[in-house]
């Protein structure tokens, strides 16, 4: 199990193919996501989700605001830091 920690702003993927941009904290076996954006579709990029995280959305991406989420940590897939200047 992952230790309790604050990971800040991340792009994270969950089992079931949900991709979120959010402030993520691991707490007692759950991913606590705040200020959530659901990435429904992102246009192809040279470095995939890494570019989405580092450079933010581009024309053609479909991103929606979502309510805060509480997801079991065992559903968490890959995640990476997101650049706050591109994700207001």
C-alpha positions in Angstrom: 0.0 0.0 0.0 1.2 3.5 -0.8 2.1 5.7 2.2 0.1 8.7 3.1 1.5 11.6 1.1 0.6 14.8 -0.8 1.6 14.7 -4.5 0.3 18.1 -5.5 -1.0 18.7 -9.0 -0.8 15.5 -11.1 -2.2 13.8 -14.2 -3.4 10.4 -13.0 -4.9 7.4 -14.7 -7.2 5.0 -12.9 -8.3 1.4 -13.8 -11.4 1.9 -15.9 -9.5 4.4 -18.1 -10.4 7.5 -16.2 -7.8 10.2 -16.6 -7.9 13.2 -14.2 -5.9 16.3 -13.6 -6.2 17.1 -9.9 -4.4 17.9 -6.6 -3.9 14.4 -5.3 -3.2 13.2 -1.7 -3.0 9.5 -0.6 -4.7 9.1 2.7 -5.6 5.8 4.5 -5.8 3.7 1.3 -7.6 6.3 -0.8 -6.6 8.8 -3.4 -8.2 12.1 -2.4 -8.6 14.3 -5.6 -9.5 18.0 -5.4 -9.9 20.6 -8.1 -10.6 17.7 -10.5 -10.6 17.9 -14.3 -11.7 14.8 -16.2 -9.8 14.3 -19.4 -12.3 12.7 -21.7 -10.2 13.0 -24.9 -6.8 14.3 -25.6 -5.3 14.8 -29.1 -2.3 12.7 -30.0 1.0 14.2 -28.7 4.6 13.1 -29.3 5.0 12.2 -25.6 1.4 11.2 -24.8 0.2 12.0 -21.3 3.6 13.3 -20.4 3.1 16.2 -22.8 -0.5 16.7 -21.5 0.9 17.0 -18.0 3.8 19.2 -18.9 2.2 21.5 -21.5 -1.5 21.5 -20.7 -4.5 21.1 -22.9 -4.5 22.0 -26.7 -7.2 22.7 -29.1 -9.3 19.6 -29.6 -8.9 18.2 -26.1 -12.1 17.5 -24.2 -11.7 18.3 -20.5 -14.5 18.9 -17.9 -14.5 20.1 -14.4 -15.6 17.3 -12.0 -16.4 17.2 -8.3 -13.8 16.1 -5.8 -13.2 12.3 -5.9 -12.3 9.6 -3.4 -10.9 6.6 -5.1 -9.3 3.4 -3.6 -5.5 3.6 -4.1 -5.5 0.1 -5.6 -7.4 1.6 -8.6 -4.5 4.1 -9.2 -2.4 3.5 -12.3 0.4 5.8 -13.6 0.6 9.4 -12.5 2.9 12.2 -13.1 3.4 15.8 -12.0 1.4 18.4 -14.0 2.6 22.0 -14.6 0.5 24.4 -12.6 1.0 27.2 -15.1 -0.8 25.3 -17.8 -3.6 23.9 -15.5 -5.3 26.9 -13.9 
